[in-house]
Amino acid sequence: MRYSLAAGDLLGVPSDALLGWPFAGVAPGFDARAIERELIPIRDTGEAVVEREVRGRLLGNSDHEHVMSYSAFRMNRASGRLGSGGGGPTT
């Protein structure tokens, strides 16, 4: 997961510490289940979601609703297998 540096203060977590976190762990005030449901077709078809707008509350600033957008895409290993962990570079 990556986010803009401007959002870092709102999240209160350094970007390198977010790798491997589920979306709900970063932004529990957002509808993480709905967002994660959108990730399944990306995994299955490879068709990306680009600039999907969502509203919710962030860990470091839960008193205010925030609007953010996210993009998601499938990562494949060089061997063609899904995933980004181990087994060589991703494409």
Legacy VTK file of the C-alpha trace (Angstrom):
# vtk DataFile Version 3.0
C-alpha trace
ASCII
DATASET POLYDATA
POINTS 91 float
0.000 0.000 0.000
1.201 3.502 -0.801
-0.382 6.818 0.010
0.528 10.403 -0.677
2.978 12.041 1.699
0.327 14.653 2.492
-1.854 11.897 3.936
0.927 10.610 6.187
0.167 13.033 8.983
-3.507 12.073 8.906
-2.760 8.365 9.136
-0.041 8.763 11.720
1.856 5.763 10.291
5.000 5.840 8.100
4.335 4.472 4.615
6.943 1.690 4.871
5.154 0.370 7.971
1.906 -0.086 6.007
3.101 -2.896 3.733
0.937 -5.938 4.241
-1.738 -4.138 6.267
-5.364 -4.788 5.320
-7.250 -1.639 4.391
-9.312 -1.853 7.601
-6.125 -1.559 9.651
-5.214 1.737 8.019
-8.621 3.355 7.780
-11.066 1.633 10.159
-13.592 4.448 9.684
-14.061 3.520 6.012
-16.230 0.676 4.717
-13.278 -1.678 4.354
-15.437 -4.710 3.544
-16.959 -2.936 0.538
-13.533 -1.809 -0.643
-12.010 -5.257 -0.157
-14.947 -6.807 -2.100
-13.915 -4.606 -5.038
-10.430 -6.134 -4.902
-11.633 -9.676 -5.664
-12.502 -8.993 -9.337
-9.163 -7.204 -9.736
-7.415 -10.358 -8.542
-9.548 -12.571 -10.782
-9.631 -10.516 -14.004
-6.623 -8.231 -13.785
-8.809 -5.203 -14.567
-7.651 -2.301 -12.387
-9.760 0.133 -10.392
-8.520 3.687 -10.901
-9.299 6.675 -8.687
-12.285 5.215 -6.802
-13.556 7.876 -4.367
-14.493 6.828 -0.822
-15.454 8.680 2.368
-14.666 7.823 5.956
-12.511 8.566 8.988
-8.765 8.050 9.473
-6.825 6.750 12.494
-4.985 10.000 13.175
-7.972 12.297 12.595
-11.172 10.427 13.402
-13.116 13.563 14.368
-13.588 14.534 10.718
-14.849 12.715 7.655
-12.294 12.528 4.853
-12.596 11.911 1.142
-9.853 9.955 -0.554
-9.388 8.012 -3.721
-7.609 4.749 -4.270
-6.410 2.787 -7.239
-5.775 -0.945 -7.148
-4.205 -3.345 -9.611
-3.193 -6.976 -9.706
0.465 -7.833 -9.263
1.965 -10.876 -10.950
5.299 -12.530 -10.377
7.605 -12.803 -13.370
6.533 -16.465 -13.555
2.949 -15.312 -14.202
1.684 -16.401 -10.782
-0.332 -13.930 -8.724
1.251 -12.121 -5.820
4.118 -9.937 -4.869
5.767 -11.850 -2.041
8.794 -14.067 -2.648
9.562 -15.999 -5.773
11.146 -13.194 -7.740
10.188 -9.828 -9.186
6.669 -8.684 -10.013
5.441 -7.301 -13.301
LINES 1 92
91 0 1 2 3 4 5 6 7 8 9 10 11 12 13 14 15 16 17 18 19 20 21 22 23 24 25 26 27 28 29 30 31 32 33 34 35 36 37 38 39 40 41 42 43 44 45 46 47 48 49 50 51 52 53 54 55 56 57 58 59 60 61 62 63 64 65 66 67 68 69 70 71 72 73 74 75 76 77 78 79 80 81 82 83 84 85 86 87 88 89 90
